[in-house]
Amino acid sequence: MALILPAYAKLNLTLDVVGRRPNGYHDIDSVMQTVSLHDLLGIERTDCRVFEVVGPPIEGENLVLKAARELEGRLSRALPFTIRLFKRIPMGAGLGGGSADAATFLKAANQLYDLGLKSAQLVEISTEVGQDVPFFLLGGTARATGLGSIVSPLPPVPGSWRILVVCPPVQVATRSVYEAVDGNFPSARRTPALIQEMASQGFGNDLEMVTRKLFPAMEEAVSRLRTVVPSLTMTGTGAALFAVFPTRREAEAALAAVRPIGYPAWICRPIPAA
């Protein structure tokens, strides 16, 4: 038996940095949304472990293999598999591709091996893989608090929304961005307001100015893009940006406006919770 599953990217519609812990980690308050841009994960039970990436090579730690180690450690048994990961979500862009892949693996392995793990057990394992992996187990529209791993479902955004996602070719180091946030600047606290209204406005990200300051190429990219689509907002720690439109026609007009700049761009739709 084999499974082929999509691993959907996410957007931080808002990202408020609301505190800094003594250990240097930050508490956030964010509205997250899965969108139709996705990787594909093919997984099959085999008698040996094979992992193949089709697309750009994964830099840094592979979260799918980390998820496999965490799952095997929890079960005290080996789970041999063949995985083919088709990468489409840009890496280092704040779109959560690695975390989405890891969550998709955990769901697939639970089904493929008949493990019978409950949702709470999968969440516990996923938190050990990465703080935003729990969100991807369910997806849809949700509020993420704490370090990002406390996830509360929200009512879905309108299915008619169309979202322009643009990815400047800037590799942003998440750790560097958070290390530069000392907790002394006030948060815009956009998340509570957006949850009340849930309209195609009011988006924003406390980390954007930090990222633009640390990475001059990001500053240049944002400045160029906002001359044609002023509503573009950064997701995560960047470098991807997004703008939400009520209709596909408006989104396509925005896509046509950014195309001459030459950055990869997509029109996405919101993906509801699993």
N, C-alpha and C positions, 0 to 999 in steps of 0.2 A: 504494500500500500504506500502511496506517495501523496503528499499534499503540496499544493502551490497556492500561496496566500499573499495578498498585498500587505505591505507595511507602509501605512500612510504617514506622511509628514504632518507636523503640527505648526501652528502659528501661536505666538503669544499675542493675543489681541490687546492685552494690557500686561505690563510687568512692573509692579511696584516693589521696590526694595525697602522693606519696613523695619529692618533691624540687623544688627551685626552681633554674632555670638562671640563669647570669649575665645573660642577656638578659631576665629577668623571666618567661619562660614556665615552666610547671610540668610535671613528669613525673607521670603518673598510672598507676594499676593498677586496671583496672575489668573486671567481668563485664557484658557488654552482651547484650541480648536483643531481637530484633524481636518485635513484637506486632501483633495484627490491626487495630488502629486505623490507618487509612491515608488518604493522598491518592490521587487518580487522575491519571495523566499520559497524555494522548492526544497522539501525535506522528505527523505525516504529512509525507512529502517534498513540497516545493512549490518554486516558482521565486522565492519571496520569503519574508522572515522575518516571521512573525506570532506573537505571544505573548499569550495571554489567560488571565487568572486568574478563575475562578469561585469566589466566596467572599470572605473578608476580603482586602483589599489587602495585598500583601507590603511590610513596612516594612524599610528598609535594603537591603543588597545582595541581589540576586536570584541565588541560587546556581545555578539552572538556566542562566541566561544566562552566568554566569561559567564554568560547565562547558563550555558551547558555545564560548566564546572560547578556553579552554585546549585543547579538542579541535581546533578549527580551526587554532590556532597550531602545535600538534604536527604536524598533517597538511599545513600550508601550503596549505589549500584551504577554500573556503566550503562550508558545509553548510546550505543554505536549508531551512527547516522551518516548519510551522504546529504550535504547541503549545497545547493547552488543559489547564490545570492546575486540577483541582477540589480545593480546599483543605478538608480536614477536621481535620488535625492542628493543634492550637492552636500559635500562634507565640510564641516567647519563653518556652517552658514546659519546656525540657530534654528534649523528646521527639525532637529531631533532624529535624523535618519538612523544613526546607530542605535539609539534607544528604541525606536520603532521596530527595527530588525530584531532586537533582543526580546521584546515583548511578544512579537509574532512567533519567534522560536518557542518561547515558553508555552504559548497557547497551542501551537502545533504539536509539540512534544507531549503535552498532556493528553491530547486526543490520539496521537499516533501510537503511543505506548500504553494507552488505557490506564493512565496513572490515577485518575480519579481525584486529582487535587482540587480543592475548593477555591473559590475566588480569593478568600482571605489568605490562603496558603500561597497562592501565586503572587499576590501583592507583597507578602513578606519576603519571598525569594527575589522578586524583581527589585525591591528597595536596595538589596545588597549589590545589585548590578549597577544601578544608577538612580539618582533621585527623581528623574522624570520618567523612568520606565513604567512605574505604576499607572501613570496617566494613559499610556498606550495600550494597556490591557483592555481598557474600555473604549477610549477615544471619545469622539463626539465633542460636546461643549462641556467644560468642567472648570471648576475653580481649584487651583493648586496653591497650597499654603505651606507654612513651615519651610523646609529646605526644598520644597517642590513635590514631595512625595505624599503629602496629605491631599487627597483628591476627592472633591465633592461634585457630583453631577449637577449640571445646570440645565434649564430648558433649552432645547436646540435653537440655534440661530435660524433665520429664514432660509429654507432650501433654495430660494430664488437668488440668494446672494451669489455673485461671481467675484472672485478674488484674483487680482493680479499679483503674482509673486515674481520678484526680480532678484537675481543673485549676482551682484558684482564679484569679480574674481579676486576677492580678498580673503585670505585665510585668517580668521580671528581666533585667538587662543582664549577660551572661556575663562580659564584660571587667571590669566593676566587681567582681564576686565574686572572680575570680582575682587581681585587683590587690590585694584586701584580704587575701589569703593570703600571709603573709611567709615561710612555710617553717619557722617556729620552733615550731609546735605539732606534737606527735607524731601520726602517722597511726594509725588504729585497725587498719589492715592486715587488713581483712575479706576481701579477695579471695582470698588463698591458702586460707583456711579454708573459704570457700564452694566453691571448686573441689574441695576434698577431699570435702566432704559432699554438695553440690548438693541440699540439701533446701529446703523452703519456709520457711526461717528463716535468720538470719544476714545479712540484708541491711542496708545502711547506707551513709552518704554523708558523707565528711569535710567537704564543703562546706555541709552543711545549716545548721549554727550560724552560719556567715558570712552566708549568704543571709538568714536570719531576723533577724540583727542589722542588716543593711544596709537591709532592706525591712520596715518595721513591719507593713505589710498582710499580708506573708507570715507573720510571727510570729503574728498574729491568726488567720489562716486555719488554720495548722497546729494551733494550740491548740484551735480549734473542732472540727476534723475528728478529732483524736485522742481527743476525749471520747467519740466513737461508734465509731471504728475505731482502736484504739491502735497497730496494727502498720503504719500508713501510713508510707512512707519516701519521701524526695525523690529524684527522678531528675535527673541533670545538675546544673545550677545552679538548677533550679526553673523555674517554680513548680509543675509537676505532681508529684503524689505517687502512689504505688501500694502495693497490698497483695496478696500472693499467697495463694491458697486452694487446698486440695487438690481441692475439688469446686465445681461450678457453684452448687449450692444454698447453700453458705457464702458464695460471692461475691455472690449475689443478695441474701442477707440483709444483707451489708455495704452493698451499693448502696442498699437500702431505708433503711438507717440514715443514710446521708449525704445522701439526696435532700432532706430538709427544709432543709438548709443552703443549697441552691440553686445549688451549683457544678456546672458540666458534669462528667459522670461516665460511664464506659463499663465494661462487662465485656469483657475481651479474652482471647484465647487466644494462647499462644506460637506464633510462626511459625518453622518450621525453615529451615535454610540453603537457599539456592537450588540 
